[in-house]
Amino acid sequence: MPTWILITISAAFLQNIRSSLQKHLKGALGTMGATFVRFAFGAPFAVLYLLVYASSVGKALPTANEAFLFWVLVGASTQIIGQLLLIYLFSFRNFTVGSAYSRTEPAQAALFAFIVFSETLTPGALVAIGIAVLGVMLISVARTSLTLHSLLTSAFSKTALIGLGSGSFFGVAASSYRAASLSLVDSMAAPDTILQASFTLSVAILIQTLAMGIWIAIRHREEFGNMLRVWKASLATGFVGATASFCWFIAMTLQQAAMVKAVAQVELLFTFATSVFVFKEKINRLELIGCAMIVLGVVTLVLG
């Protein structure tokens, strides 16, 4: 099995833990605060990963060129928006379904990469992504009767539009981070996937921490006190989030963002387990069928 797939599955597992922690924090913090902790408390770990690795291999840090700065800014800003929408979405439906709406991210990342970077996918990969997206659509109507009308109605509901918006921004962010990481090769003596990924992650998360920190200081200053009161959970969220991002960035440096995000749909399996065993939420048959289709899409992609 290719290395990038193993790294992606690890990232998906860690991301599910981070999302679970953020859902828990949502009770003590607002949407902005629960979003901010993954960046502010994750930044020290991201920088630590970069410095430890660079020191261990005896390499200098890459030089940030114009292309890198542009794409890392695009990635950082769109990821913040996507994360805000995802956490806001948790207020409408249960943990599993709320997460599922953003699962159109692989298809949207593929479309963005095709338009902007002229990246293409094989017909088999497109079919696999399509199967996974159809599974998401089934999950989105699992709490209603399954009809063509319900599918169409669901696609234009408030929760669906918020979820699709979240997926769009995450898709743009994924492709932008890949472009930023790959642009660093021009300033390096030899490509180094881990160094490129960790440097991109560190710059992105510092930008996000600064931008959101300023906004919260102006508009939601009380959130700083709230975060200190739940500092242990916030620190855990930051650590797990930074580690997951570290894996994501490595995988997306090795492979197209759409492919990585398609394999990452296995996170929904972890999400279902969390939903049932941690949050005690009930999962119905249609949601299980949708989950099975997502897994089928991922397996098809991997075997193809």
GITA-V411841 format. One line per field, one symbol per residue. ss: DSSP state (~ for helix, > for strand, _ for the rest). phi: phi as a letter, one per 20 degrees, with the letter a starting at -180 (. if undefined). burial: 1 if it has 16 or more other C-alpha atoms within 10 Angstrom, else 0. A space follows every 10 residues. Layout:
ss = ???
phi = ???
burial = ???
This chain:
ss = __~~~~~~~~ ~~~~~~~~~~ ~~~~~_____ ~~~~~~~~~~ ~~~~~~~~~~ ~~~~~~~___ _____~~~~~ ~~~~~~~~~~ ~~~~~~~~~_ ____~~~~~~ ~~~~~~~~~~ ~~~~~~~___ __~~~~~~~~ ~~~~~~~~~~ _______~~~ ~~~~~__~~~ ~~~~~~~~~~ ~~~~~~~~~~ ~~~~~~~___ __~~~~~~~~ ~~~~~~~~~~ ~~~~~~~~~_ _~~~~~~~~_ ~~~~~~~~~~ ~~~~~~~~~~ ~~~~__~~~~ ~~~~~~~~~~ ~~~~~~~___ ____~~~~~~ ~~~~~~~~~~ ~~~_
phi = .ggfffffff ffffffffff fffffgfece gfffffffef eeggffffgf fffgffemdf ffefefffff ffffffffff ffffffffff fecfgffgff geffggffff fffffedlfc dfgfffffff ffffffffff dfecfecfff fffffdffff ffffffffff ffffffffff ffffgfddfb gbgfffffff ffffffffff fffffffedc gffffffffc ffffffffff fffffgfgff fffebggfff ffffffgfff ffffgfedel eedeffffff fffffgffff ffff
burial = 0001101111 1111111111 1110110111 1111111111 1111111011 1001000000 1101000110 1111111111 1111111111 0000111111 1111111111 1110000000 0000110111 1111111111 1100000000 1001100011 1111111111 1111111111 1111100000 0111111111 1111111110 0110010000 0011001000 0011111111 1111111111 1111011111 1111111111 1111100010 0010011111 1111111111 1100
